[in-house]
Amino acid sequence: MGRRILAVILLVLAISIGVITPVLAFTPVGAHLLSSFASATPTPTPSPTPVPFTPTPTPPPKPILTVEGALPALHAKAAYLLDADTGHTLDDFHGEVPLSMASTTKIMTAVIAIQMGNLDQMITVKQDAHDEWVNNNGSNAQLHVGDKIKLKDLLYALLLPSGDDAAIVIADGISGNSDNFVNVMNIFAYRLHLFQTHYINPDGLTYKTGQNYTTTYDLIRLAQYAMSLPLFAQIVKTPQYTLPATGTHHPYIWNTTNAFLAHSDITPTVKPYPGTTGIKTGYTAEAGGCLVFSATRNGHHLIGIVLGSVDETSRFADAATLLNWGFGLPLKVPSP
C-alpha cells in the first residue's frame, strides 16, 4: 500500500515538471522570469571612504652652538669641549695625545662599582687601602682600617675627597684585589672603544712601574657615559657628604675637591662656577692639573676635559675659559 502511494506522488511530480518546463522555456512569462533570474547579481557592499594620508611635517632644524673665530688660548697640554646636547665637538686641543690622567681614573672605578657591585654590600677597610695613599703621597678619605662601610657610601669617599684609600677598598670588595679590578677596568675601556686608555691601578696614582694614561678624546666619552648613570651624576654634583657613625664604622664628612661646586682648601682662590654639575678632579706631579667638568647655562649642556695644566689652580682657569667661550658661541641653524 505504502509503495503505491509513493509511486503516485513521484508520478505527479514528474508530470508537473514536464508541464512547467515548456512554460518557462517557451512562454513570454517564463522567458521574463528566467531572464530576471539570470541577470540578478548581488548588491556590492560599499567600500569605506579612504582617509587621505597626511605626512608628519619635518620640524625645522634648531639653532645650535656654532664655532666661529679663534679657539680659546689654554695653558693645558690637551683639552676637549663637547656640546652634550648635540654631540658636536666644539674644541679639540691635542685630543689624541695620550697623557697621564691622575684621579680622573676614579670615574672608571665608580662606573664599574655602580654597574657591577651591590650598593648595599658592606666592605671592610683593609691595611692595603691605608698604605696606598701613605706610600704614594696620595689623597684620601681618612678611612679607618677595620671599618665596614656600604659600597654606596664608599662611592662618595671615592669621588668627593678623591680618596685613594676608597678606590682600593672598592677594588678589594668587588674583585678581591686591585689587580683583578684593574683587569676589569681595561676590559670595560675596550668595550667602550677607549682604545688609547690604559689602567694600572684604580686610583690614578703614579707608581715606579708606570701610570694610567688616556686622551681627552677617550675621557670625554667616558665622562658622557658616567654622567648617564643617575647615581654617578648625583654624587659628583654633591658638595659635601656626611656619614654618621654606626656600629660598623666611624663618622665621616667628605668635601668635594671640585672648586667649581664649592670652596676647596686645595684651590682656595677658585670661585664656584654657576651651573656646574660635576664631575672629577685629578692631580699628580707627573700628570699636572687634570679636570673633567660639566655645566649648564641657558638650556645648553657642555662637558669638557683639561689634562696637563701647570698646577691645580690653572686647571680651573682653563676650564672656565673653555666654558665661557663655549656658552658664548652664536646659535645658528646647521647647514644642510
VENLINGI-V395538 format. One record per residue. N is the residue number from 0. RES is the residue in one small letter. SS is DSSP state (h for helix, s for strand, l for the rest). PSI is psi in degrees with one decimal (999 if undefined). D_LAST is the distance of its C-alpha to the last C-alpha in Angstrom with 1 decimal. Layout:
# VENLINGI-V395538
n:N res:RES ss:SS psi:PSI d_last:D_LAST
n:N res:RES ss:SS psi:PSI d_last:D_LAST
This chain:
# VENLINGI-V395538
n:0 res:m ss:l psi:-47.8 d_last:101.4
n:1 res:g ss:h psi:-35.4 d_last:97.7
n:2 res:r ss:h psi:-36.7 d_last:97.0
n:3 res:r ss:h psi:-41.9 d_last:98.7
n:4 res:i ss:h psi:-44.8 d_last:96.6
n:5 res:l ss:h psi:-38.7 d_last:93.3
n:6 res:a ss:h psi:-37.7 d_last:94.6
n:7 res:v ss:h psi:-44.0 d_last:95.3
n:8 res:i ss:h psi:-44.1 d_last:91.8
n:9 res:l ss:h psi:-36.7 d_last:90.1
n:10 res:l ss:h psi:-42.0 d_last:92.4
n:11 res:v ss:h psi:-42.2 d_last:91.5
n:12 res:l ss:h psi:-41.2 d_last:87.8
n:13 res:a ss:h psi:-41.6 d_last:88.2
n:14 res:i ss:h psi:-40.0 d_last:90.2
n:15 res:s ss:h psi:-44.6 d_last:87.6
n:16 res:i ss:h psi:-40.1 d_last:84.7
n:17 res:g ss:h psi:-31.3 d_last:86.9
n:18 res:v ss:h psi:-42.1 d_last:87.5
n:19 res:i ss:h psi:-36.0 d_last:83.9
n:20 res:t ss:h psi:-49.3 d_last:82.1
n:21 res:p ss:h psi:-34.0 d_last:83.9
n:22 res:v ss:h psi:-46.6 d_last:83.3
n:23 res:l ss:h psi:-35.2 d_last:79.6
n:24 res:a ss:h psi:-34.3 d_last:79.4
n:25 res:f ss:h psi:-0.7 d_last:81.8
n:26 res:t ss:l psi:153.8 d_last:82.0
n:27 res:p ss:h psi:-38.4 d_last:79.7
n:28 res:v ss:h psi:-44.6 d_last:79.1
n:29 res:g ss:h psi:-42.2 d_last:78.2
n:30 res:a ss:h psi:-40.4 d_last:75.9
n:31 res:h ss:h psi:-42.6 d_last:74.0
n:32 res:l ss:h psi:-44.5 d_last:73.6
n:33 res:l ss:h psi:-42.1 d_last:72.5
n:34 res:s ss:h psi:-33.7 d_last:69.9
n:35 res:s ss:h psi:-44.4 d_last:68.6
n:36 res:f ss:h psi:-39.0 d_last:68.2
n:37 res:a ss:h psi:-35.4 d_last:66.5
n:38 res:s ss:h psi:-6.6 d_last:64.0
n:39 res:a ss:l psi:131.4 d_last:63.0
n:40 res:t ss:l psi:149.1 d_last:59.4
n:41 res:p ss:l psi:146.1 d_last:57.7
n:42 res:t ss:l psi:119.9 d_last:55.6
n:43 res:p ss:l psi:147.6 d_last:51.9
n:44 res:t ss:l psi:126.6 d_last:50.0
n:45 res:p ss:l psi:138.8 d_last:47.3
n:46 res:s ss:l psi:146.7 d_last:43.7
n:47 res:p ss:l psi:149.9 d_last:41.7
n:48 res:t ss:l psi:120.9 d_last:39.3
n:49 res:p ss:l psi:139.2 d_last:35.8
n:50 res:v ss:l psi:123.4 d_last:33.3
n:51 res:p ss:l psi:138.9 d_last:30.1
n:52 res:f ss:l psi:126.0 d_last:26.9
n:53 res:t ss:l psi:106.3 d_last:24.5
n:54 res:p ss:l psi:145.4 d_last:21.1
n:55 res:t ss:l psi:124.4 d_last:19.8
n:56 res:p ss:l psi:139.7 d_last:17.1
n:57 res:t ss:l psi:123.3 d_last:13.7
n:58 res:p ss:l psi:145.5 d_last:13.8
n:59 res:p ss:l psi:144.5 d_last:11.5
n:60 res:p ss:l psi:141.5 d_last:9.4
n:61 res:k ss:l psi:146.3 d_last:12.0
n:62 res:p ss:s psi:143.3 d_last:12.3
n:63 res:i ss:s psi:164.5 d_last:13.2
n:64 res:l ss:s psi:125.6 d_last:15.6
n:65 res:t ss:s psi:126.8 d_last:14.1
n:66 res:v ss:l psi:127.4 d_last:16.3
n:67 res:e ss:l psi:146.9 d_last:17.7
n:68 res:g ss:l psi:-164.8 d_last:21.1
n:69 res:a ss:l psi:147.6 d_last:23.7
n:70 res:l ss:l psi:155.3 d_last:24.1
n:71 res:p ss:l psi:146.6 d_last:27.2
n:72 res:a ss:l psi:131.0 d_last:30.5
n:73 res:l ss:l psi:161.9 d_last:32.2
n:74 res:h ss:l psi:-7.1 d_last:35.6
n:75 res:a ss:l psi:162.8 d_last:34.7
n:76 res:k ss:l psi:-30.0 d_last:34.6
n:77 res:a ss:s psi:151.6 d_last:31.2
n:78 res:a ss:s psi:161.2 d_last:28.7
n:79 res:y ss:s psi:139.5 d_last:25.5
n:80 res:l ss:s psi:127.5 d_last:23.4
n:81 res:l ss:s psi:135.2 d_last:21.0
n:82 res:d ss:s psi:102.2 d_last:19.0
n:83 res:a ss:l psi:-18.7 d_last:20.7
n:84 res:d ss:l psi:-34.9 d_last:18.7
n:85 res:t ss:l psi:-15.8 d_last:15.3
n:86 res:g ss:l psi:7.7 d_last:16.9
n:87 res:h ss:s psi:136.3 d_last:15.2
n:88 res:t ss:s psi:127.6 d_last:17.8
n:89 res:l ss:s psi:-37.1 d_last:18.6
n:90 res:d ss:s psi:131.0 d_last:21.7
n:91 res:d ss:s psi:97.8 d_last:23.2
n:92 res:f ss:s psi:104.3 d_last:26.6
n:93 res:h ss:l psi:40.3 d_last:28.6
n:94 res:g ss:l psi:-17.0 d_last:27.0
n:95 res:e ss:l psi:8.8 d_last:28.5
n:96 res:v ss:l psi:118.3 d_last:32.0
n:97 res:p ss:l psi:130.7 d_last:34.6
n:98 res:l ss:s psi:159.3 d_last:36.7
n:99 res:s ss:s psi:142.1 d_last:39.3
n:100 res:m ss:l psi:-5.9 d_last:38.0
n:101 res:a ss:h psi:-138.5 d_last:41.3
n:102 res:s ss:h psi:-1.0 d_last:41.4
n:103 res:t ss:h psi:-13.7 d_last:37.7
n:104 res:t ss:h psi:-35.5 d_last:39.1
n:105 res:k ss:h psi:-12.2 d_last:40.3
n:106 res:i ss:h psi:-47.2 d_last:36.9
n:107 res:m ss:h psi:-39.5 d_last:37.3
n:108 res:t ss:h psi:-43.5 d_last:41.0
n:109 res:a ss:h psi:-40.9 d_last:40.1
n:110 res:v ss:h psi:-46.2 d_last:37.4
n:111 res:i ss:h psi:-41.7 d_last:39.9
n:112 res:a ss:h psi:-41.9 d_last:42.6
n:113 res:i ss:h psi:-39.1 d_last:40.6
n:114 res:q ss:h psi:-22.4 d_last:39.5
n:115 res:m ss:h psi:-26.8 d_last:42.7
n:116 res:g ss:l psi:167.9 d_last:45.5
n:117 res:n ss:l psi:111.6 d_last:47.5
n:118 res:l ss:l psi:-19.5 d_last:46.9
n:119 res:d ss:l psi:0.2 d_last:50.4
n:120 res:q ss:l psi:132.8 d_last:52.0
n:121 res:m ss:s psi:123.9 d_last:54.7
n:122 res:i ss:s psi:134.2 d_last:54.6
n:123 res:t ss:s psi:132.7 d_last:57.5
n:124 res:v ss:l psi:120.6 d_last:57.0
n:125 res:k ss:l psi:172.3 d_last:58.8
n:126 res:q ss:h psi:-31.4 d_last:60.1
n:127 res:d ss:h psi:-29.5 d_last:57.3
n:128 res:a ss:h psi:-40.6 d_last:54.9
n:129 res:h ss:h psi:-43.1 d_last:57.2
n:130 res:d ss:h psi:-30.3 d_last:57.8
n:131 res:e ss:h psi:-51.4 d_last:54.1
n:132 res:w ss:h psi:-30.2 d_last:53.4
n:133 res:v ss:h psi:-45.8 d_last:56.9
n:134 res:n ss:h psi:-19.8 d_last:57.1
n:135 res:n ss:l psi:17.4 d_last:53.6
n:136 res:n ss:l psi:51.1 d_last:53.5
n:137 res:g ss:l psi:178.4 d_last:50.7
n:138 res:s ss:l psi:163.2 d_last:49.7
n:139 res:n ss:l psi:164.4 d_last:51.2
n:140 res:a ss:l psi:13.2 d_last:51.5
n:141 res:q ss:l psi:39.0 d_last:55.3
n:142 res:l ss:l psi:137.5 d_last:55.8
n:143 res:h ss:l psi:128.9 d_last:59.4
n:144 res:v ss:l psi:131.9 d_last:60.6
n:145 res:g ss:l psi:-20.6 d_last:61.9
n:146 res:d ss:l psi:145.5 d_last:59.7
n:147 res:k ss:s psi:118.8 d_last:57.9
n:148 res:i ss:s psi:142.8 d_last:54.5
n:149 res:k ss:s psi:145.9 d_last:51.8
n:150 res:l ss:h psi:-41.3 d_last:48.7
n:151 res:k ss:h psi:-41.3 d_last:46.6
n:152 res:d ss:h psi:-35.0 d_last:48.6
n:153 res:l ss:h psi:-26.6 d_last:48.4
n:154 res:l ss:h psi:-35.2 d_last:44.6
n:155 res:y ss:h psi:-39.7 d_last:45.1
n:156 res:a ss:h psi:-30.7 d_last:47.7
n:157 res:l ss:h psi:-45.9 d_last:45.2
n:158 res:l ss:h psi:-24.3 d_last:42.1
n:159 res:l ss:l psi:-65.4 d_last:43.8
n:160 res:p ss:l psi:3.7 d_last:46.6
n:161 res:s ss:l psi:52.0 d_last:45.0
n:162 res:g ss:l psi:112.7 d_last:48.1
n:163 res:d ss:h psi:-32.5 d_last:48.8
n:164 res:d ss:h psi:-40.6 d_last:51.7
n:165 res:a ss:h psi:-36.6 d_last:49.5
n:166 res:a ss:h psi:-41.6 d_last:47.3
n:167 res:i ss:h psi:-39.8 d_last:50.4
n:168 res:v ss:h psi:-44.3 d_last:51.8
n:169 res:i ss:h psi:-44.9 d_last:48.6
n:170 res:a ss:h psi:-43.8 d_last:48.5
n:171 res:d ss:h psi:-42.6 d_last:52.2
n:172 res:g ss:h psi:-34.8 d_last:51.8
n:173 res:i ss:h psi:-42.3 d_last:48.9
n:174 res:s ss:h psi:-0.2 d_last:49.7
n:175 res:g ss:l psi:-36.3 d_last:53.3
n:176 res:n ss:l psi:170.8 d_last:52.7
n:177 res:s ss:h psi:-37.6 d_last:50.1
n:178 res:d ss:h psi:-45.0 d_last:49.9
n:179 res:n ss:h psi:-40.3 d_last:49.0
n:180 res:f ss:h psi:-39.6 d_last:46.4
n:181 res:v ss:h psi:-36.4 d_last:44.8
n:182 res:n ss:h psi:-42.4 d_last:44.5
n:183 res:v ss:h psi:-40.8 d_last:42.5
n:184 res:m ss:h psi:-45.6 d_last:40.3
n:185 res:n ss:h psi:-34.7 d_last:39.4
n:186 res:i ss:h psi:-42.8 d_last:38.9
n:187 res:f ss:h psi:-37.5 d_last:36.5
n:188 res:a ss:h psi:-40.9 d_last:34.6
n:189 res:y ss:h psi:-41.2 d_last:34.2
n:190 res:r ss:h psi:-30.6 d_last:33.1
n:191 res:l ss:l psi:5.7 d_last:30.3
n:192 res:h ss:l psi:33.3 d_last:29.3
n:193 res:l ss:l psi:76.1 d_last:30.6
n:194 res:f ss:l psi:-9.0 d_last:31.9
n:195 res:q ss:l psi:30.5 d_last:33.0
n:196 res:t ss:l psi:135.6 d_last:34.9
n:197 res:h ss:s psi:139.5 d_last:38.7
n:198 res:y ss:l psi:143.4 d_last:41.3
n:199 res:i ss:l psi:-9.7 d_last:45.1
n:200 res:n ss:l psi:166.8 d_last:46.0
n:201 res:p ss:l psi:3.7 d_last:44.6
n:202 res:d ss:l psi:-19.0 d_last:44.9
n:203 res:g ss:l psi:1.2 d_last:43.5
n:204 res:l ss:l psi:151.2 d_last:46.8
n:205 res:t ss:l psi:127.5 d_last:47.5
n:206 res:y ss:s psi:168.3 d_last:50.4
n:207 res:k ss:l psi:-26.7 d_last:52.5
n:208 res:t ss:l psi:-5.7 d_last:51.0
n:209 res:g ss:s psi:-166.3 d_last:47.4
n:210 res:q ss:l psi:159.8 d_last:44.5
n:211 res:n ss:l psi:146.0 d_last:41.4
n:212 res:y ss:s psi:157.9 d_last:38.2
n:213 res:t ss:s psi:-176.3 d_last:34.4
n:214 res:t ss:l psi:161.2 d_last:31.3
n:215 res:t ss:h psi:-28.6 d_last:29.0
n:216 res:y ss:h psi:-46.4 d_last:26.2
n:217 res:d ss:h psi:-44.1 d_last:28.6
n:218 res:l ss:h psi:-32.0 d_last:30.0
n:219 res:i ss:h psi:-34.6 d_last:26.8
n:220 res:r ss:h psi:-37.3 d_last:26.2
n:221 res:l ss:h psi:-40.6 d_last:29.8
n:222 res:a ss:h psi:-42.9 d_last:29.6
n:223 res:q ss:h psi:-46.1 d_last:26.7
n:224 res:y ss:h psi:-46.3 d_last:28.8
n:225 res:a ss:h psi:-41.7 d_last:32.0
n:226 res:m ss:h psi:-13.2 d_last:30.5
n:227 res:s ss:l psi:-10.4 d_last:29.5
n:228 res:l ss:l psi:116.3 d_last:33.3
n:229 res:p ss:h psi:-42.8 d_last:34.8
n:230 res:l ss:h psi:-43.0 d_last:38.1
n:231 res:f ss:h psi:-48.8 d_last:36.7
n:232 res:a ss:h psi:-36.4 d_last:34.4
n:233 res:q ss:h psi:-43.0 d_last:37.5
n:234 res:i ss:h psi:-46.9 d_last:39.8
n:235 res:v ss:h psi:-9.5 d_last:37.6
n:236 res:k ss:l psi:7.1 d_last:37.2
n:237 res:t ss:l psi:121.4 d_last:41.0
n:238 res:p ss:l psi:-38.0 d_last:43.0
n:239 res:q ss:s psi:143.0 d_last:46.4
n:240 res:y ss:s psi:127.9 d_last:47.9
n:241 res:t ss:s psi:127.9 d_last:51.6
n:242 res:l ss:s psi:103.8 d_last:53.4
n:243 res:p ss:l psi:157.1 d_last:56.9
n:244 res:a ss:l psi:146.8 d_last:59.8
n:245 res:t ss:l psi:-173.5 d_last:60.9
n:246 res:g ss:l psi:-7.9 d_last:63.6
n:247 res:t ss:l psi:-11.7 d_last:61.4
n:248 res:h ss:l psi:162.9 d_last:59.8
n:249 res:h ss:l psi:168.9 d_last:60.2
n:250 res:p ss:l psi:149.6 d_last:58.2
n:251 res:y ss:s psi:145.5 d_last:55.0
n:252 res:i ss:s psi:119.3 d_last:52.7
n:253 res:w ss:s psi:125.7 d_last:49.5
n:254 res:n ss:s psi:145.3 d_last:47.3
n:255 res:t ss:l psi:147.9 d_last:43.8
n:256 res:t ss:l psi:-1.8 d_last:43.4
n:257 res:n ss:l psi:100.1 d_last:39.9
n:258 res:a ss:l psi:-14.5 d_last:40.8
n:259 res:f ss:l psi:-20.8 d_last:37.4
n:260 res:l ss:l psi:-40.4 d_last:38.9
n:261 res:a ss:l psi:163.5 d_last:42.5
n:262 res:h ss:l psi:136.8 d_last:45.1
n:263 res:s ss:l psi:133.6 d_last:46.0
n:264 res:d ss:l psi:-20.2 d_last:49.2
n:265 res:i ss:l psi:-38.6 d_last:47.5
n:266 res:t ss:l psi:72.5 d_last:45.2
n:267 res:p ss:l psi:-20.8 d_last:47.1
n:268 res:t ss:l psi:-8.1 d_last:45.3
n:269 res:v ss:l psi:129.4 d_last:41.9
n:270 res:k ss:l psi:147.8 d_last:40.9
n:271 res:p ss:l psi:144.3 d_last:38.9
n:272 res:y ss:l psi:119.9 d_last:35.2
n:273 res:p ss:l psi:134.3 d_last:34.2
n:274 res:g ss:l psi:1.8 d_last:31.9
n:275 res:t ss:s psi:136.7 d_last:32.8
n:276 res:t ss:s psi:12.8 d_last:32.7
n:277 res:g ss:s psi:-166.4 d_last:34.1
n:278 res:i ss:s psi:-46.9 d_last:34.4
n:279 res:k ss:s psi:137.7 d_last:36.8
n:280 res:t ss:s psi:169.2 d_last:38.7
n:281 res:g ss:s psi:144.5 d_last:40.4
n:282 res:y ss:s psi:131.3 d_last:42.9
n:283 res:t ss:s psi:164.6 d_last:45.3
n:284 res:a ss:l psi:-36.0 d_last:46.8
n:285 res:e ss:l psi:-39.2 d_last:45.0
n:286 res:a ss:l psi:-24.9 d_last:41.6
n:287 res:g ss:s psi:-163.5 d_last:41.7
n:288 res:g ss:s psi:128.4 d_last:39.9
n:289 res:c ss:s psi:145.6 d_last:37.2
n:290 res:l ss:s psi:128.8 d_last:35.1
n:291 res:v ss:s psi:126.8 d_last:32.4
n:292 res:f ss:s psi:155.8 d_last:31.3
n:293 res:s ss:s psi:137.9 d_last:29.2
n:294 res:a ss:s psi:156.9 d_last:28.7
n:295 res:t ss:s psi:146.9 d_last:27.1
n:296 res:r ss:s psi:130.8 d_last:26.6
n:297 res:n ss:l psi:38.5 d_last:25.2
n:298 res:g ss:l psi:3.0 d_last:23.6
n:299 res:h ss:s psi:143.4 d_last:21.9
n:300 res:h ss:s psi:121.3 d_last:23.4
n:301 res:l ss:s psi:142.5 d_last:23.7
n:302 res:i ss:s psi:136.1 d_last:25.6
n:303 res:g ss:s psi:165.7 d_last:27.0
n:304 res:i ss:s psi:140.0 d_last:29.6
n:305 res:v ss:s psi:124.9 d_last:32.1
n:306 res:l ss:s psi:140.7 d_last:34.6
n:307 res:g ss:s psi:32.3 d_last:37.5
n:308 res:s ss:s psi:159.8 d_last:37.9
n:309 res:v ss:l psi:-34.9 d_last:41.3
n:310 res:d ss:l psi:-172.6 d_last:42.9
n:311 res:e ss:l psi:-27.0 d_last:42.5
n:312 res:t ss:l psi:-39.8 d_last:41.8
n:313 res:s ss:h psi:-25.5 d_last:39.2
n:314 res:r ss:h psi:-37.9 d_last:36.9
n:315 res:f ss:h psi:-35.6 d_last:36.5
n:316 res:a ss:h psi:-43.8 d_last:36.0
n:317 res:d ss:h psi:-41.3 d_last:33.2
n:318 res:a ss:h psi:-42.8 d_last:31.6
n:319 res:a ss:h psi:-39.0 d_last:32.0
n:320 res:t ss:h psi:-45.4 d_last:30.4
n:321 res:l ss:h psi:-45.9 d_last:27.4
n:322 res:l ss:h psi:-45.9 d_last:27.1
n:323 res:n ss:h psi:-41.4 d_last:27.7
n:324 res:w ss:h psi:-46.3 d_last:25.1
n:325 res:g ss:h psi:-46.2 d_last:22.5
n:326 res:f ss:h psi:-21.9 d_last:23.3
n:327 res:g ss:l psi:0.3 d_last:23.3
n:328 res:l ss:l psi:148.6 d_last:19.7
n:329 res:p ss:s psi:152.1 d_last:17.7
n:330 res:l ss:s psi:121.5 d_last:15.5
n:331 res:k ss:s psi:150.9 d_last:12.0
n:332 res:v ss:s psi:130.5 d_last:8.9
n:333 res:p ss:l psi:146.6 d_last:6.4
n:334 res:s ss:l psi:141.7 d_last:3.8
n:335 res:p ss:l psi:999 d_last:0.0
